[in-house]
Amino acid sequence: MPDIVRNEQIKLFAGMLDRVGTVCLAVGVVTPLSGSMVGVTLPAVGFSWLVASIVIWSVVFLTLHRAAQYVLGSLHE
């Protein structure tokens, strides 16, 4: 397979990883934070659940973003 085709496939895969990470950030961090700011009640498990969820989803986002950067490192000139 020519390098240009392989590079484009790598870029598409890296972009997909980064977009999935962004969705995780939006759903797991931004949505609960904005909901708590406008007065949506917290789940029955309370504030500690919100903090734990934000930390976990932030780690997922950072991991996927870093994985995308790692994948881009395999591009050929």
Secondary structure, 3 states (H helix, E strand, C coil): CCHHHHHHHHHHHHHHHHHHHHHHHHHHHHHHHHHHHCCCCCCCCCHHHHHHHHHHHHHHHHHHHHHHHHHHCCCCC
